[in-house]
């Protein structure tokens, strides 16, 4: 364990950030999973902008890489657009 005040504070801050990042990441993953399970085109179309916004926020904060965010959004958009062709 660290002995300097500043290092102890840094450990506390890192723990807080890690917990916050894990929460946001897990919440977004759950939203993505729910969007993938939706079968109705209209409902999926309404949820897509919300989920895309969540993904963008994760990338902006550095929780996920910007290319991973782009890939997730692309795949979700293809899934939602594919529902229109099926129905």
C-alpha positions in Angstrom: 0.0 0.0 0.0 1.1 3.5 -0.8 2.5 5.8 1.9 2.1 9.2 0.4 -1.1 11.1 0.7 -1.3 11.9 -3.0 -0.9 8.3 -3.9 -3.6 7.2 -1.5 -5.9 9.7 -3.0 -5.0 8.5 -6.5 -5.9 4.9 -5.5 -9.3 6.1 -4.2 -10.0 8.1 -7.4 -9.0 5.1 -9.6 -11.3 2.8 -7.7 -14.2 5.3 -8.1 -13.5 5.7 -11.8 -13.2 1.9 -12.3 -16.5 1.3 -10.6 -18.2 4.1 -12.6 -16.7 2.8 -15.9 -17.8 -0.7 -15.2 -21.3 0.5 -14.4 -21.6 2.5 -17.7 -20.1 -0.4 -19.7 -22.4 -3.0 -18.3 -25.5 -0.8 -18.7 -24.6 -0.2 -22.3 -23.9 -3.9 -23.0 -27.3 -4.7 -21.5 -29.0 -2.1 -23.7 -27.2 -3.6 -26.8 -28.4 -7.1 -25.8 -32.0 -5.8 -25.5 -31.8 -4.1 -28.8 -30.6 -7.3 -30.5 -33.5 -9.2 -29.0 -36.2 -6.8 -30.4 -38.1 -8.3 -33.3 -40.3 -5.3 -34.2 -38.9 -2.8 -36.7 -40.6 0.2 -35.1 -39.4 -0.5 -31.6 -35.9 -1.2 -32.7 -35.8 2.0 -34.7 -36.8 3.9 -31.6 -34.2 2.3 -29.4 -31.3 2.5 -31.9 -30.5 6.3 -31.3 -30.5 5.8 -27.6 -28.1 2.9 -27.7 -25.9 4.7 -30.2 -25.7 7.6 -27.9 -24.7 5.4 -25.0 -22.0 3.8 -27.2 -20.7 7.3 -28.3 -20.5 8.4 -24.7 -18.4 5.3 -23.8 -16.0 6.1 -26.6 -15.8 9.8 -25.7 -14.8 8.9 -22.1 -12.3 6.4 -23.3 -14.1 3.4 -21.8 -14.1 1.7 -25.2 -12.1 2.4 -28.3 -13.6 4.7 -31.0 -13.3 2.0 -33.6 -15.1 -0.5 -31.4 -17.9 2.0 -30.9 -18.1 2.5 -34.7 -18.2 -1.3 -35.3 -20.9 -1.8 -32.6 -23.1 1.0 -34.1 -22.6 -0.3 -37.6 -23.7 -3.9 -36.7 -26.7 -2.6 -34.7 -27.8 -0.4 -37.6 -27.5 -3.4 -40.0 -29.6 -5.5 -37.7 -32.3 -2.9 -37.4 -32.3 -2.2 -41.1 -32.5 -6.0 -41.7 -35.7 -6.2 -39.8 -37.3 -4.0 -42.4 -36.4 -6.4 -45.2 -37.8 -9.3 -43.2 -41.1 -7.7 -42.4 
